[in-house]
Amino acid sequence: MASPLPAVHDTPDPDFAELLARRPQLKAHALDGLLMDEVPLVQIARAVGTPSWVYSAATLRRRYGALRDALAEAGLDASIHFAAKANDSLAVLRVLAAEGAGADVVSEGELRAARAAGIPAGRIVFSGVGKSHREIALALEEGILQINAESAEEVERISEVASAIGRVAPVSLRINPDVDARTHAKISTGLAENKFGIAYTDAAALYARMASLPGIRPIGLAVHIGSQITEGMAGYRAAYSRVAELAQALIGRGLPVERLDCGGGLGIPYRDEVPPSPAALAGAIKATLGPLGLPVMLEPGRWIAGPAGVLLASVVLQKRGQNRRFVVLDAAMNDLVRPAMYDAWHGILPLAPDLLHAPLSPADVVGPVCESGDTFTRGRALPDLPPGALVAFLDAGAYGATMSSTYNARPLAAEVLVDGHRWAVTRPRQTHEALLANQVMPEWLGAGA
Ligand SMILES: *Cc1c(COP(=O)(O)O)cnc(C)c1O
């Protein structure tokens, strides 16, 4: 059985200075401690409490801009559709909407969030293997840019729903290119064994079928091979080459192909990974799909939002085990599940200025949830962290708050947006009253105490 404990690494962990050097949004101030942009994180933790998510608007803008510029510099006609499942905070979506971003959504809830944040329906793509009738109808009524279909069954369903409400659905076909993105098994999506997309060999016939259906306007092809891709461009190149080949064949048969959706998946350095740059991704797209001369779309989530967020937590107590030091935090796997779910490594920095320079010794950092998997890291070099000490988990802006739960009846953490020297709570901490509020007691069980 797999160990529930985080992965063992064969390189030394980056130290505090190395973590800071790679993250321009964070700085260590001699008096105020750790800053996000111009705001001391201690100030936010004191005012809002912990655990709390804090996002940097400047970082979201900077990273969105870097991707857009890399695509433009490669000479691509490209649009960026932020994957809302990475971070569906309305404030985060609004910051990106103002930059011109579209969205990639996978549920009615995300579609509503993107629209509520001001992202035009004409810039929204609906992805996912199991869209309901209701979701398809809503997407069409909103006037969505495109639906990415993932199966023959779904193509028929989309046509039926569209015809029933008098619409024609713009549909791209998501291809399963059967390539290995060389990422964690739980976030690999481009292998034939994964549930995603249409087998490459079936795609041309299905595309022709789409063109014959009354409720569908075929738009093009889509591919998304996985997430947190850090091991070079080979997977991307292989996938895009297959898309190019197929698109060429479809065009050759006289079928309409308007644009190509390149998916997301670009990785970020959590520990010491060296992921491909936006320029490398743009170059791979240009080299493989460029000759077709079609507009392309990108659906990044993690790359834009991951480094833009931290999770603040307080030390509840330090427990001296027989030969280990446990730092028990008020944040847990229900808040940030990535270490438990994907063996993920997150940088952990203390917020107070003195703790950023104090002597270090190994510690296991854990949450209070009743699972051994509620372990953020083992043997991490950290200073003495007395009760009340504050820490930040780095790179928690993607697949952080969106994956959190209320396991152990723990309310959802607050969310905060920092914008230069300003900051605001964008989602107050869930109250205990709210946590119980939507439950209904069957009347035959009585009123209770
Ligand atoms: C999750 C997902 C993305 C975003 O993935 P990242 O790794 O966050 O960039 C893009 N497209 C689809 C279809 C997805 O499922």
PDBQT file of the ligand as one rigid body, heavy atoms in Angstrom, charges set to zero:
ROOT
HETATM    1  C1  LIG A 501      -7.499  21.251 -15.175  1.00  0.00    +0.000 C 
HETATM    2  C2  LIG A 501      -7.585  21.628 -16.606  1.00  0.00    +0.000 A 
HETATM    3  C3  LIG A 501      -6.841  22.712 -17.089  1.00  0.00    +0.000 A 
HETATM    4  C4  LIG A 501      -5.877  23.482 -16.238  1.00  0.00    +0.000 C 
HETATM    5  O1  LIG A 501      -4.798  22.726 -15.809  1.00  0.00    +0.000 OA
HETATM    6  P1  LIG A 501      -3.540  23.428 -15.110  1.00  0.00    +0.000 P 
HETATM    7  O2  LIG A 501      -2.614  22.333 -14.835  1.00  0.00    +0.000 OA
HETATM    8  O3  LIG A 501      -4.046  24.081 -13.870  1.00  0.00    +0.000 OA
HETATM    9  O4  LIG A 501      -3.000  24.425 -16.078  1.00  0.00    +0.000 OA
HETATM   10  C5  LIG A 501      -7.007  23.050 -18.413  1.00  0.00    +0.000 A 
HETATM   11  N1  LIG A 501      -7.854  22.369 -19.228  1.00  0.00    +0.000 NA
HETATM   12  C6  LIG A 501      -8.581  21.324 -18.797  1.00  0.00    +0.000 A 
HETATM   13  C7  LIG A 501      -9.484  20.623 -19.728  1.00  0.00    +0.000 C 
HETATM   14  C8  LIG A 501      -8.470  20.927 -17.469  1.00  0.00    +0.000 A 
HETATM   15  O5  LIG A 501      -9.172  19.883 -17.043  1.00  0.00    +0.000 OA
ENDROOT
TORSDOF 0
